[in-house]
């Protein structure tokens, strides 16, 4: 499925094609399955081509555990979705459905390296001399 990270190489996870429309009930199931997938995916030319060529896959992570049947044979074990079940779990979401992230607090400019304002203690040398001449050294 588009947006899902599961692939054929993922061990232990069943991956299934859309059901074939071999009769009226299977056709309805296929349409409902496609309806669930297209809720979160744009139906473009590429997707239509995948549907026509029967190349649309869905993994078991999108089905409820009770909706999956497990079959055991001598050589292998395989899984199938129960008839009529639809992929509804862990479906990708469109961006307008996802909550927006919290807005950051506004930042202010910090000026740590500004020169300190100069404080005038003496207006001229004569005033400095008058003040210091009375001091004992």
SVG drawing of the C-alpha trace seen along z (x, -y; Angstrom):
<svg xmlns="http://www.w3.org/2000/svg" viewBox="-24 -72 75 104">
<polyline fill="none" stroke="black" stroke-width="0.4" points="0.0,0.0 1.1,-3.5 2.9,-5.0 3.3,-1.6 6.8,-0.3 6.0,3.4 7.4,5.2 7.6,8.8 10.9,9.1 9.2,8.4 9.0,11.9 5.8,13.1 3.6,10.4 0.9,11.4 0.5,9.2 -2.6,9.5 -3.8,8.1 -7.2,6.6 -9.9,9.3 -10.8,10.3 -14.3,9.3 -15.4,12.8 -19.0,12.4 -21.3,9.7 -20.2,10.1 -16.5,10.1 -17.0,7.0 -18.6,5.1 -15.8,6.2 -13.2,5.0 -14.9,1.7 -15.1,1.2 -11.5,2.2 -10.5,-0.4 -12.7,-2.9 -10.7,-2.5 -7.4,-2.8 -8.4,-5.9 -9.6,-7.8 -6.0,-8.7 -4.5,-8.4 -5.0,-10.5 -6.3,-8.5 -3.9,-9.5 -3.0,-7.8 -0.3,-5.7 -2.7,-4.4 -5.4,-3.6 -2.8,-1.7 -1.9,0.3 -5.6,1.2 -6.0,2.2 -2.9,4.4 -3.9,5.9 -0.8,4.5 -2.4,2.9 -1.3,4.7 -2.3,4.4 -0.5,5.9 -2.0,7.5 -1.0,4.6 -4.0,2.8 -6.5,5.5 -7.9,6.4 -6.2,9.6 -9.6,11.4 -10.2,10.6 -7.2,12.7 -7.5,16.5 -4.3,18.6 -3.9,21.8 -1.3,24.5 -0.1,27.1 2.8,29.5 5.3,27.2 4.1,23.7 1.7,21.4 -0.2,18.7 -2.7,16.0 -5.7,14.5 -8.2,11.8 -11.7,13.1 -14.3,12.4 -15.7,8.9 -13.1,7.5 -11.5,4.1 -8.2,2.5 -8.9,-0.1 -6.0,0.0 -2.8,-2.1 -4.0,-3.8 -1.9,-6.8 -3.5,-10.1 -3.8,-13.1 -2.0,-16.2 -5.2,-18.2 -6.3,-15.4 -3.1,-15.4 -2.8,-17.9 -0.5,-20.8 2.6,-20.9 2.6,-23.3 3.9,-26.7 7.3,-27.5 7.7,-30.2 8.9,-33.4 12.6,-34.0 14.1,-37.3 17.5,-38.7 20.0,-38.5 22.8,-41.0 25.3,-39.9 28.3,-41.6 27.1,-45.2 29.5,-47.7 28.4,-49.1 27.5,-52.8 30.4,-54.9 30.0,-56.6 31.5,-60.0 33.2,-60.4 35.5,-63.4 34.8,-66.0 38.5,-66.9 42.0,-66.4 41.8,-69.4 38.7,-67.9 40.6,-64.6 43.6,-66.4 41.4,-68.2 39.8,-65.1 42.9,-63.0 45.2,-65.7 43.5,-65.4 44.0,-61.7 46.8,-60.2 49.0,-57.8"/>
</svg>
